């Protein structure tokens, strides 16, 4: 395991923790009271809009399971499993867009959209994961005896 793998592991773990905090932020801010009506209004104009509406129990259960599954992959991120790289990029992109979307919604609505307080942390953790994937693999120095 190189130094870069350790950084990717820490970045993955950081993004998982930021995601968990974001879920709590959304739940405490009653996110579904904003989200469900928005989806229904878009569906009124675009009948095949692919986003579902949720009941709280289903929504929170799905997000908690997602956080737990992502956290369970942390050891593989620390080991530098090659197949994790595309997953790291995908997760970082999704979470970056999620965080920026919450901040943009707050700016457009002129009020705090649920999930906005944790969004900067989500964006920062996603950026950390992107950066860790771009760092070259650094091998630990070898001992030389003179």
WOKA-V583872 format. One record per pair of residues at least 4 apart in sequence whose C-alpha atoms are under 7 Angstrom apart, sorted by the first residue. I is the first residue (numbers start at 1). GAP is how many residues later the second one is. Records with the same first field share a line. If there is no record, write none. Layout:
I = GAP / GAP
This chain:
1 = 4 / 78 / 79
2 = 4 / 135 / 136 / 137 / 138
3 = 4 / 134 / 135 / 136
4 = 4 / 128 / 131 / 132 / 133 / 134
5 = 4 / 73 / 74 / 75
6 = 4 / 72
7 = 4 / 125
8 = 4 / 69 / 70 / 121 / 124 / 125
9 = 4 / 65 / 68 / 69
10 = 4
11 = 4 / 114 / 117 / 118 / 121
12 = 4 / 62 / 65 / 117
13 = 4 / 58 / 61
14 = 4 / 111
15 = 4 / 107 / 110 / 111
16 = 4 / 51 / 54 / 55
17 = 4
18 = 4 / 103 / 104 / 107
19 = 4 / 103
20 = 4 / 47
21 = 4 / 97
22 = 4 / 93 / 96 / 97
23 = 4
24 = 4
25 = 4 / 89 / 90 / 93
26 = 4 / 5 / 88 / 89
27 = 4
29 = 85 / 86
30 = 84
31 = 4 / 83
32 = 4
33 = 4
34 = 4
35 = 4
36 = 4 / 17 / 18
37 = 4
38 = 4
39 = 4 / 12 / 14
40 = 4
42 = 4
43 = 4 / 5 / 6
54 = 4 / 5
55 = 4
56 = 4
57 = 4
58 = 4
59 = 4
60 = 4
61 = 4
62 = 4
63 = 4
64 = 4
65 = 4
66 = 4
67 = 4
68 = 4
69 = 4
70 = 4
73 = 4
74 = 4
75 = 4
76 = 4 / 5
77 = 4 / 7
84 = 4
85 = 4
86 = 4
87 = 4
88 = 4
89 = 4 / 41
90 = 4
91 = 4
92 = 4 / 34 / 37 / 38
93 = 4
94 = 4
95 = 4 / 27 / 28 / 31
96 = 4 / 26 / 27 / 30
97 = 4
98 = 4
99 = 4 / 20 / 21 / 23 / 24
100 = 4 / 19
101 = 4
102 = 4 / 11 / 13 / 14 / 17
103 = 4 / 13 / 16
104 = 4
105 = 4 / 8
106 = 4 / 5 / 6 / 7
112 = 4
115 = 4
118 = 4
119 = 4
120 = 4
121 = 4
122 = 4
123 = 4
124 = 4
125 = 4
126 = 4
127 = 4
128 = 4
129 = 4
130 = 4
131 = 4
